[in-house]
Amino acid sequence: MKLKILIVALILVSISSAQEYHRKEKKDYKDIELKEIVMLISSNFERLEREYLTKLSYRDYNRAKSILIDSYNLLNSIPLNDEHYDELPLPISRSDFNGLIESVKNEGFDSDKLSVISIASDYHYFLVEQVLDLMDLFVMSDSKLEVIKMTYPNIIDKNNNFRLISAFTFSTDKDEVKKIISSYPGN
């Protein structure tokens, strides 16, 4: 158990060190619960895989992928003894989300794409990063706003809402996102 915690701590330190190298600002993670840290690390791993692993050579990609899979397995083996953990929803799995993305891409019209997302949002929870990926499947801001309207009740990392606002260029769209967010209790 102590070894697993030590390994996770080392992973956290290496990830945060890499992030701090590229960023001057430092985030304060002191008040974040363990389950939230695990979710953030998982999100960082997915982003690392999506944005950087694909740019490696075939040999380096296989090595990095192996390390990433081992890290995922270690992360998933951490027992989260939070008594409320079982009550909290988990985001849609990566394989289910990839399937959702493909289903949306296979639709020809925005209205059909939005219907697929609407059905998925009835049964799944999302991370802000995933909602941003869904929004990227649309060109028009009206459709992107619809994605937020459909998925927002099921976003589990609402502390990242600012990223939804930042995804838009025009202030009218940003204001609309703020309205959507503020229309839900607790915001």
MDAnalysis code that builds the backbone (N, CA, C; Angstrom):
import MDAnalysis as mda
import numpy as np

u = mda.Universe.empty(561, n_residues=187, atom_resindex=np.repeat(np.arange(187), 3), trajectory=True)
u.add_TopologyAttr("name", ["N", "CA", "C"] * 187)
u.add_TopologyAttr("resid", np.arange(1, 188))
u.add_TopologyAttr("resname", ["MET", "LYS", "LEU", "LYS", "ILE", "LEU", "ILE", "VAL", "ALA", "LEU", "ILE", "LEU", "VAL", "SER", "ILE", "SER", "SER", "ALA", "GLN", "GLU", "TYR", "HIS", "ARG", "LYS", "GLU", "LYS", "LYS", "ASP", "TYR", "LYS", "ASP", "ILE", "GLU", "LEU", "LYS", "GLU", "ILE", "VAL", "MET", "LEU", "ILE", "SER", "SER", "ASN", "PHE", "GLU", "ARG", "LEU", "GLU", "ARG", "GLU", "TYR", "LEU", "THR", "LYS", "LEU", "SER", "TYR", "ARG", "ASP", "TYR", "ASN", "ARG", "ALA", "LYS", "SER", "ILE", "LEU", "ILE", "ASP", "SER", "TYR", "ASN", "LEU", "LEU", "ASN", "SER", "ILE", "PRO", "LEU", "ASN", "ASP", "GLU", "HIS", "TYR", "ASP", "GLU", "LEU", "PRO", "LEU", "PRO", "ILE", "SER", "ARG", "SER", "ASP", "PHE", "ASN", "GLY", "LEU", "ILE", "GLU", "SER", "VAL", "LYS", "ASN", "GLU", "GLY", "PHE", "ASP", "SER", "ASP", "LYS", "LEU", "SER", "VAL", "ILE", "SER", "ILE", "ALA", "SER", "ASP", "TYR", "HIS", "TYR", "PHE", "LEU", "VAL", "GLU", "GLN", "VAL", "LEU", "ASP", "LEU", "MET", "ASP", "LEU", "PHE", "VAL", "MET", "SER", "ASP", "SER", "LYS", "LEU", "GLU", "VAL", "ILE", "LYS", "MET", "THR", "TYR", "PRO", "ASN", "ILE", "ILE", "ASP", "LYS", "ASN", "ASN", "ASN", "PHE", "ARG", "LEU", "ILE", "SER", "ALA", "PHE", "THR", "PHE", "SER", "THR", "ASP", "LYS", "ASP", "GLU", "VAL", "LYS", "LYS", "ILE", "ILE", "SER", "SER", "TYR", "PRO", "GLY", "ASN"])
u.atoms.positions = np.array([
    [0.832, -1.192, 0.000],
    [0.000, 0.000, 0.000],
    [0.878, 1.257, 0.000],
    [1.893, 1.259, 0.893],
    [2.782, 2.417, 0.967],
    [3.568, 2.585, -0.327],
    [3.920, 1.465, -0.938],
    [4.654, 1.516, -2.202],
    [3.795, 2.146, -3.292],
    [2.511, 1.783, -3.324],
    [1.604, 2.353, -4.324],
    [1.465, 3.857, -4.130],
    [1.326, 4.270, -2.884],
    [1.196, 5.705, -2.603],
    [2.478, 6.427, -2.991],
    [3.619, 5.807, -2.711],
    [4.900, 6.399, -3.085],
    [5.020, 6.532, -4.600],
    [4.592, 5.500, -5.324],
    [4.653, 5.537, -6.789],
    [3.752, 6.636, -7.327],
    [2.532, 6.736, -6.774],
    [1.613, 7.795, -7.207],
    [2.201, 9.158, -6.896],
    [2.827, 9.284, -5.731],
    [3.446, 10.558, -5.370],
    [4.554, 10.906, -6.363],
    [5.349, 9.913, -6.740],
    [6.406, 10.154, -7.726],
    [5.830, 10.567, -9.076],
    [4.743, 9.914, -9.465],
    [4.084, 10.281, -10.725],
    [3.576, 11.710, -10.643],
    [2.941, 12.033, -9.511],
    [2.427, 13.395, -9.332],
    [3.548, 14.424, -9.411],
    [4.638, 14.131, -8.728],
    [5.765, 15.064, -8.727],
    [6.315, 15.230, -10.137],
    [6.464, 14.131, -10.869],
    [7.016, 14.237, -12.220],
    [6.073, 14.981, -13.151],
    [4.782, 14.710, -13.028],
    [3.813, 15.413, -13.877],
    [3.782, 16.890, -13.529],
    [3.718, 17.189, -12.223],
    [3.644, 18.597, -11.849],
    [4.942, 19.322, -12.182],
    [6.085, 18.627, -12.069],
    [7.355, 19.258, -12.443],
    [7.380, 19.596, -13.927],
    [6.907, 18.668, -14.736],
    [6.866, 18.917, -16.179],
    [5.932, 20.073, -16.501],
    [4.802, 20.118, -15.813],
    [3.859, 21.208, -16.063],
    [4.454, 22.538, -15.617],
    [5.116, 22.555, -14.458],
    [5.679, 23.795, -13.944],
    [6.815, 24.297, -14.835],
    [7.505, 23.381, -15.484],
    [8.570, 23.770, -16.393],
    [8.010, 24.603, -17.535],
    [6.823, 24.263, -17.996],
    [6.222, 24.964, -19.122],
    [5.298, 26.093, -18.693],
    [5.063, 26.226, -17.430],
    [4.145, 27.238, -16.924],
    [4.791, 27.967, -15.762],
    [4.649, 29.252, -15.731],
    [5.207, 30.031, -14.634],
    [4.310, 29.978, -13.399],
    [2.988, 29.939, -13.604],
    [2.051, 29.954, -12.483],
    [2.024, 28.595, -11.796],
    [1.793, 28.611, -10.502],
    [1.723, 27.363, -9.748],
    [0.315, 27.209, -9.194],
    [-0.234, 25.993, -9.351],
    [-1.555, 25.711, -8.813],
    [-1.404, 25.180, -7.398],
    [-2.404, 25.454, -6.588],
    [-2.418, 24.976, -5.219],
    [-3.314, 23.747, -5.140],
    [-2.717, 22.579, -4.914],
    [-3.462, 21.326, -4.853],
    [-3.654, 20.844, -3.415],
    [-3.436, 21.704, -2.446],
    [-3.482, 21.285, -1.048],
    [-4.867, 20.826, -0.602],
    [-5.922, 21.446, -1.095],
    [-7.269, 21.148, -0.618],
    [-8.031, 20.182, -1.513],
    [-7.364, 19.514, -2.410],
    [-8.035, 18.602, -3.334],
    [-8.025, 17.195, -2.737],
    [-9.171, 16.516, -2.826],
    [-9.287, 15.154, -2.311],
    [-8.545, 14.188, -3.232],
    [-8.220, 13.025, -2.681],
    [-7.456, 12.025, -3.420],
    [-8.160, 11.594, -4.697],
    [-9.460, 11.369, -4.643],
    [-10.201, 10.928, -5.827],
    [-10.145, 11.973, -6.925],
    [-10.150, 13.237, -6.541],
    [-10.070, 14.308, -7.532],
    [-8.671, 14.360, -8.148],
    [-7.667, 14.109, -7.327],
    [-6.297, 14.054, -7.833],
    [-6.158, 12.919, -8.838],
    [-6.737, 11.763, -8.516],
    [-6.692, 10.620, -9.426],
    [-7.353, 10.979, -10.751],
    [-8.510, 11.666, -10.694],
    [-9.198, 12.072, -11.925],
    [-8.352, 13.047, -12.728],
    [-7.710, 13.997, -12.054],
    [-6.872, 14.975, -12.749],
    [-5.666, 14.294, -13.407],
    [-5.070, 13.347, -12.700],
    [-3.934, 12.619, -13.278],
    [-4.392, 11.824, -14.492],
    [-5.546, 11.159, -14.382],
    [-6.079, 10.406, -15.526],
    [-6.308, 11.323, -16.715],
    [-6.862, 12.484, -16.443],
    [-7.103, 13.454, -17.507],
    [-5.784, 13.901, -18.144],
    [-4.770, 14.125, -17.308],
    [-3.454, 14.510, -17.826],
    [-2.839, 13.394, -18.668],
    [-3.015, 12.143, -18.233],
    [-2.496, 11.018, -19.010],
    [-3.170, 10.954, -20.374],
    [-4.487, 11.137, -20.399],
    [-5.200, 11.100, -21.676],
    [-4.717, 12.212, -22.595],
    [-4.527, 13.386, -22.025],
    [-4.046, 14.519, -22.818],
    [-2.627, 14.252, -23.330],
    [-1.784, 13.705, -22.471],
    [-0.420, 13.359, -22.863],
    [-0.427, 12.379, -24.026],
    [-1.277, 11.371, -23.927],
    [-1.362, 10.375, -24.991],
    [-1.868, 11.001, -26.283],
    [-2.904, 11.806, -26.182],
    [-3.541, 12.387, -27.361],
    [-2.651, 13.427, -28.045],
    [-1.986, 14.270, -27.256],
    [-1.268, 15.404, -27.835],
    [0.217, 15.156, -28.102],
    [0.825, 14.214, -27.384],
    [2.269, 14.081, -27.503],
    [2.751, 12.709, -27.965],
    [2.124, 11.646, -27.497],
    [2.613, 10.318, -27.869],
    [2.554, 10.087, -29.368],
    [1.538, 10.614, -30.004],
    [1.376, 10.396, -31.442],
    [2.480, 11.059, -32.263],
    [3.228, 11.962, -31.663],
    [4.290, 12.663, -32.382],
    [5.646, 11.962, -32.255],
    [5.682, 10.882, -31.493],
    [6.937, 10.164, -31.293],
    [7.194, 9.181, -32.431],
    [8.442, 8.754, -32.532],
    [8.763, 7.690, -33.490],
    [8.073, 6.410, -33.029],
    [7.979, 5.436, -33.929],
    [7.274, 4.187, -33.609],
    [7.877, 3.507, -32.376],
    [9.198, 3.422, -32.307],
    [9.876, 2.768, -31.180],
    [9.646, 3.532, -29.875],
    [9.823, 4.844, -29.914],
    [9.608, 5.657, -28.721],
    [8.142, 5.656, -28.307],
    [7.256, 5.637, -29.295],
    [5.821, 5.587, -28.998],
    [5.484, 4.321, -28.214],
    [5.997, 3.168, -28.659],
    [5.711, 1.904, -27.966],
    [6.257, 1.905, -26.544],
    [7.452, 2.447, -26.354],
    [8.022, 2.532, -25.003],
    [7.181, 3.457, -24.119],
    [6.859, 4.622, -24.641],
    [6.078, 5.584, -23.864],
    [4.684, 5.044, -23.567],
    [4.089, 4.381, -24.540],
    [2.754, 3.804, -24.356],
    [2.784, 2.757, -23.245],
    [3.827, 1.944, -23.218],
    [3.967, 0.928, -22.177],
    [4.067, 1.571, -20.792],
    [4.854, 2.623, -20.687],
    [4.985, 3.345, -19.417],
    [3.648, 3.959, -19.024],
    [2.952, 4.526, -19.987],
    [1.659, 5.150, -19.718],
    [0.638, 4.116, -19.249],
    [0.609, 2.955, -19.881],
    [-0.320, 1.894, -19.476],
    [0.009, 1.417, -18.066],
    [1.294, 1.230, -17.767],
    [1.684, 0.841, -16.407],
    [1.248, 1.900, -15.398],
    [1.404, 3.162, -15.763],
    [1.002, 4.248, -14.869],
    [-0.501, 4.257, -14.654],
    [-1.270, 4.045, -15.720],
    [-2.728, 3.936, -15.592],
    [-3.095, 2.802, -14.637],
    [-2.462, 1.649, -14.825],
    [-2.763, 0.499, -13.973],
    [-2.428, 0.787, -12.515],
    [-1.305, 1.437, -12.271],
    [-0.953, 1.821, -10.907],
    [-1.978, 2.793, -10.337],
    [-2.364, 3.738, -11.139],
    [-3.338, 4.733, -10.700],
    [-4.671, 4.080, -10.366],
    [-5.092, 3.145, -11.196],
    [-6.366, 2.462, -10.958],
    [-6.311, 1.500, -9.781],
    [-5.119, 1.128, -9.337],
    [-5.008, 0.209, -8.206],
    [-5.020, 0.928, -6.860],
    [-5.052, 2.237, -6.872],
    [-5.077, 2.988, -5.621],
    [-6.446, 2.828, -4.978],
    [-6.481, 2.305, -3.762],
    [-7.780, 2.206, -3.084],
    [-8.177, 3.576, -2.551],
    [-9.293, 4.038, -2.987],
    [-9.793, 5.328, -2.532],
    [-10.818, 5.051, -1.440],
    [-10.413, 5.242, -0.214],
    [-11.248, 4.885, 0.925],
    [-12.207, 5.986, 1.336],
    [-12.409, 6.942, 0.504],
    [-13.369, 8.007, 0.781],
    [-14.762, 7.379, 0.866],
    [-15.455, 7.606, 1.963],
    [-16.768, 6.982, 2.158],
    [-17.790, 7.438, 1.134],
    [-17.595, 8.581, 0.540],
    [-18.543, 9.090, -0.448],
    [-18.119, 8.759, -1.877],
    [-16.996, 8.130, -2.025],
    [-16.466, 7.885, -3.360],
    [-17.426, 7.083, -4.229],
    [-18.052, 6.058, -3.645],
    [-18.966, 5.227, -4.424],
    [-20.187, 5.999, -4.896],
    [-20.516, 7.079, -4.208],
    [-21.677, 7.870, -4.578],
    [-21.367, 8.826, -5.730],
    [-20.105, 9.131, -5.916],
    [-19.728, 10.096, -6.937],
    [-19.650, 9.424, -8.301],
    [-20.139, 10.099, -9.329],
    [-20.112, 9.512, -10.672],
    [-18.703, 9.528, -11.264],
    [-18.472, 8.605, -12.148],
    [-17.218, 8.552, -12.893],
    [-17.493, 9.008, -14.319],
    [-16.508, 9.631, -14.960],
    [-16.736, 10.063, -16.345],
    [-16.842, 8.869, -17.284],
    [-17.408, 9.117, -18.429],
    [-17.512, 8.096, -19.470],
    [-16.114, 7.527, -19.720],
    [-16.033, 6.219, -19.894],
    [-14.726, 5.587, -20.106],
    [-14.125, 6.065, -21.428],
    [-12.821, 5.927, -21.535],
    [-12.143, 6.387, -22.740],
    [-12.652, 5.644, -23.974],
    [-12.852, 4.330, -23.852],
    [-13.316, 3.568, -25.024],
    [-14.744, 3.959, -25.399],
    [-15.608, 4.153, -24.405],
    [-16.973, 4.602, -24.701],
    [-16.968, 6.002, -25.307],
    [-16.085, 6.857, -24.786],
    [-16.017, 8.219, -25.312],
    [-15.513, 8.218, -26.751],
    [-14.508, 7.400, -27.027],
    [-14.015, 7.297, -28.409],
    [-15.116, 6.802, -29.338],
    [-15.921, 5.856, -28.857],
    [-17.064, 5.382, -29.639],
    [-18.081, 6.478, -29.872],
    [-18.305, 7.299, -28.850],
    [-19.227, 8.431, -28.984],
    [-18.712, 9.413, -30.031],
    [-17.437, 9.727, -29.964],
    [-16.834, 10.646, -30.942],
    [-17.036, 10.108, -32.360],
    [-16.769, 8.833, -32.554],
    [-16.934, 8.231, -33.885],
    [-18.391, 8.276, -34.333],
    [-19.318, 8.003, -33.427],
    [-20.745, 8.053, -33.773],
    [-21.155, 9.457, -34.195],
    [-20.661, 10.448, -33.467],
    [-20.989, 11.837, -33.808],
    [-20.387, 12.195, -35.163],
    [-19.153, 11.801, -35.399],
    [-18.491, 12.097, -36.677],
    [-19.215, 11.452, -37.857],
    [-19.850, 10.307, -37.620],
    [-20.539, 9.596, -38.698],
    [-21.849, 10.260, -39.107],
    [-22.339, 11.174, -38.309],
    [-23.582, 11.875, -38.647],
    [-23.269, 13.042, -39.579],
    [-24.158, 13.299, -40.525],
    [-23.910, 14.333, -41.522],
    [-24.343, 15.728, -41.105],
    [-25.398, 15.832, -40.331],
    [-25.950, 17.137, -39.971],
    [-25.739, 17.420, -38.490],
    [-25.584, 18.703, -38.174],
    [-25.389, 19.087, -36.778],
    [-26.534, 18.617, -35.893],
    [-27.758, 18.692, -36.396],
    [-28.906, 18.279, -35.579],
    [-28.810, 16.794, -35.222],
    [-28.344, 15.980, -36.157],
    [-28.175, 14.552, -35.884],
    [-27.012, 14.310, -34.915],
    [-25.945, 15.070, -35.086],
    [-24.804, 14.959, -34.174],
    [-25.228, 15.312, -32.754],
    [-26.019, 16.389, -32.643],
    [-26.488, 16.820, -31.326],
    [-27.418, 15.785, -30.702],
    [-28.196, 15.103, -31.521],
    [-29.080, 14.045, -31.007],
    [-28.273, 12.908, -30.393],
    [-27.184, 12.544, -31.047],
    [-26.320, 11.482, -30.517],
    [-25.737, 11.907, -29.169],
    [-25.268, 13.147, -29.090],
    [-24.695, 13.655, -27.838],
    [-25.764, 13.730, -26.755],
    [-26.963, 14.131, -27.134],
    [-28.063, 14.215, -26.171],
    [-28.359, 12.852, -25.551],
    [-28.407, 11.836, -26.381],
    [-28.665, 10.478, -25.879],
    [-27.531, 10.040, -24.949],
    [-26.299, 10.289, -25.362],
    [-25.148, 9.894, -24.535],
    [-25.152, 10.629, -23.200],
    [-25.550, 11.897, -23.214],
    [-25.528, 12.670, -21.970],
    [-26.627, 12.234, -21.005],
    [-27.596, 11.479, -21.490],
    [-28.613, 10.921, -20.593],
    [-28.055, 9.772, -19.759],
    [-26.962, 9.171, -20.222],
    [-26.452, 7.964, -19.578],
    [-25.022, 8.061, -19.072],
    [-24.332, 9.159, -19.381],
    [-22.920, 9.256, -19.016],
    [-22.607, 10.593, -18.359],
    [-21.516, 10.585, -17.599],
    [-20.951, 11.803, -17.031],
    [-19.698, 12.152, -17.826],
    [-19.328, 13.437, -17.790],
    [-18.223, 13.913, -18.616],
    [-17.260, 14.773, -17.815],
    [-16.033, 14.827, -18.287],
    [-15.056, 15.801, -17.830],
    [-15.126, 16.994, -18.775],
    [-14.735, 18.159, -18.305],
    [-14.734, 19.349, -19.157],
    [-13.898, 19.092, -20.406],
    [-12.777, 18.420, -20.256],
    [-11.910, 18.100, -21.403],
    [-12.680, 17.327, -22.474],
    [-13.528, 16.406, -22.043],
    [-14.318, 15.617, -22.989],
    [-15.376, 16.480, -23.666],
    [-15.988, 17.377, -22.910],
    [-16.987, 18.280, -23.498],
    [-16.321, 19.173, -24.542],
    [-15.120, 19.635, -24.247],
    [-14.383, 20.448, -25.222],
    [-14.100, 19.647, -26.496],
    [-13.777, 18.372, -26.334],
    [-13.551, 17.514, -27.506],
    [-14.831, 17.369, -28.325],
    [-15.970, 17.238, -27.652],
    [-17.253, 17.158, -28.365],
    [-17.549, 18.471, -29.089],
    [-17.263, 19.582, -28.436],
    [-17.501, 20.888, -29.057],
    [-16.655, 21.066, -30.312],
    [-15.457, 20.502, -30.300],
    [-14.557, 20.621, -31.452],
    [-15.100, 19.935, -32.703],
    [-16.122, 19.117, -32.547],
    [-16.720, 18.429, -33.692],
    [-17.687, 19.337, -34.459],
    [-17.880, 20.555, -33.959],
    [-18.810, 21.499, -34.573],
    [-18.082, 22.769, -34.976],
    [-18.623, 23.427, -36.003],
    [-18.051, 24.678, -36.483],
    [-18.799, 25.865, -35.886],
    [-20.117, 25.784, -35.887],
    [-20.959, 26.904, -35.460],
    [-21.034, 26.985, -33.934],
    [-20.952, 28.210, -33.421],
    [-20.981, 28.384, -31.970],
    [-22.326, 27.981, -31.369],
    [-23.422, 28.122, -32.127],
    [-24.730, 27.697, -31.616],
    [-24.727, 26.207, -31.285],
    [-24.128, 25.415, -32.136],
    [-24.052, 23.972, -31.888],
    [-23.143, 23.675, -30.700],
    [-22.045, 24.401, -30.596],
    [-21.139, 24.218, -29.462],
    [-21.841, 24.560, -28.152],
    [-22.645, 25.615, -28.174],
    [-23.407, 25.990, -26.981],
    [-24.427, 24.914, -26.625],
    [-25.020, 24.305, -27.635],
    [-25.972, 23.208, -27.391],
    [-25.281, 22.035, -26.709],
    [-24.053, 21.757, -27.120],
    [-23.293, 20.672, -26.486],
    [-23.138, 20.967, -24.996],
    [-22.811, 22.206, -24.671],
    [-22.656, 22.579, -23.257],
    [-23.985, 22.441, -22.526],
    [-25.070, 22.915, -23.141],
    [-26.389, 22.812, -22.496],
    [-26.745, 21.361, -22.189],
    [-26.437, 20.464, -23.106],
    [-26.795, 19.053, -22.931],
    [-25.920, 18.354, -21.899],
    [-24.650, 18.674, -21.903],
    [-23.715, 17.920, -21.067],
    [-23.451, 18.559, -19.708],
    [-23.729, 19.841, -19.562],
    [-23.339, 20.530, -18.330],
    [-23.862, 19.868, -17.053],
    [-25.117, 19.429, -17.018],
    [-25.579, 18.790, -15.772],
    [-24.764, 17.551, -15.399],
    [-24.096, 16.953, -16.362],
    [-23.335, 15.724, -16.119],
    [-21.825, 15.935, -16.125],
    [-21.391, 17.176, -16.038],
    [-19.957, 17.451, -15.922],
    [-19.572, 17.258, -14.461],
    [-18.549, 16.456, -14.221],
    [-18.190, 16.157, -12.837],
    [-17.012, 16.983, -12.318],
    [-16.299, 17.653, -13.188],
    [-15.209, 18.525, -12.729],
    [-15.561, 19.983, -13.027],
    [-16.617, 20.431, -12.381],
    [-17.118, 21.785, -12.626],
    [-16.111, 22.864, -12.220],
    [-15.082, 22.487, -11.489],
    [-14.028, 23.441, -11.158],
    [-13.254, 23.882, -12.403],
    [-13.468, 23.206, -13.517],
    [-12.805, 23.569, -14.778],
    [-13.740, 24.294, -15.746],
    [-14.867, 24.804, -15.240],
    [-15.840, 25.495, -16.092],
    [-15.236, 26.642, -16.894],
    [-14.242, 27.283, -16.333],
    [-13.615, 28.414, -17.018],
    [-13.110, 28.019, -18.405],
    [-12.765, 26.759, -18.580],
    [-12.270, 26.298, -19.881],
    [-13.380, 26.299, -20.925],
    [-14.619, 26.074, -20.476],
    [-15.753, 26.132, -21.407],
    [-15.930, 27.556, -21.921],
    [-15.777, 28.505, -21.017],
    [-15.914, 29.919, -21.398],
    [-14.778, 30.307, -22.340],
    [-13.576, 29.881, -22.002],
    [-12.395, 30.226, -22.805],
    [-12.414, 29.618, -24.198],
    [-13.246, 28.618, -24.407],
    [-13.300, 27.947, -25.715],
    [-13.931, 28.822, -26.790],
    [-14.567, 29.909, -26.384],
    [-15.243, 30.785, -27.340],
    [-14.459, 32.072, -27.534],
    [-14.611, 32.641, -28.717],
    [-13.911, 33.872, -29.061],
    [-14.747, 35.103, -28.741],
    [-16.020, 35.043, -29.088],
    [-16.875, 36.223, -28.978],
    [-17.507, 36.335, -27.598],
    [-17.603, 37.577, -27.114],
    [-18.129, 37.812, -25.770],
    [-19.588, 37.392, -25.636],
    [-20.367, 37.476, -26.718],
    [-21.769, 37.042, -26.626],
    [-21.845, 35.540, -26.350],
    [-20.977, 34.769, -26.981],
    [-20.937, 33.329, -26.725],
    [-20.450, 33.045, -25.304],
    [-19.434, 33.777, -24.869],
    [-18.915, 33.607, -23.507],
    [-20.008, 33.919, -22.486],
    [-20.778, 34.977, -22.747],
    [-21.877, 35.335, -21.847],
    [-22.939, 34.243, -21.814],
    [-23.191, 33.633, -22.952],
    [-24.179, 32.547, -23.014],
    [-23.708, 31.344, -22.188],
    [-22.422, 31.030, -22.263],
    [-21.881, 29.933, -21.454],
    [-22.032, 30.265, -19.970],
    [-21.736, 31.506, -19.608],
    [-21.895, 31.920, -18.205],
    [-23.341, 31.772, -17.754],
    [-24.293, 32.097, -18.640],
    [-25.718, 31.928, -18.312],
    [-26.053, 30.462, -18.079],
    [-25.544, 29.607, -18.945],
    [-25.799, 28.170, -18.804],
    [-25.262, 27.686, -17.459],
    [-24.048, 28.072, -17.147],
    [-23.419, 27.641, -15.894],
    [-24.190, 28.163, -14.691],
    [-24.554, 29.437, -14.724],
    [-25.235, 30.031, -13.568],
    [-26.673, 29.551, -13.414],
    [-27.229, 28.916, -14.438],
    [-28.610, 28.441, -14.341],
    [-28.725, 27.163, -13.504],
    [-27.602, 26.587, -13.113],
    [-27.616, 25.372, -12.303],
    [-27.283, 25.711, -10.858],
    [-27.953, 25.061, -9.923],
    [-27.717, 25.329, -8.499],
    [-26.258, 25.089, -8.124],
    [-25.771, 25.905, -7.218],
    [-24.402, 25.751, -6.738],
    [-23.372, 26.484, -7.565],
    [-23.811, 27.180, -8.603],
    [-22.853, 27.910, -9.453],
    [-23.048, 29.394, -9.314],
])
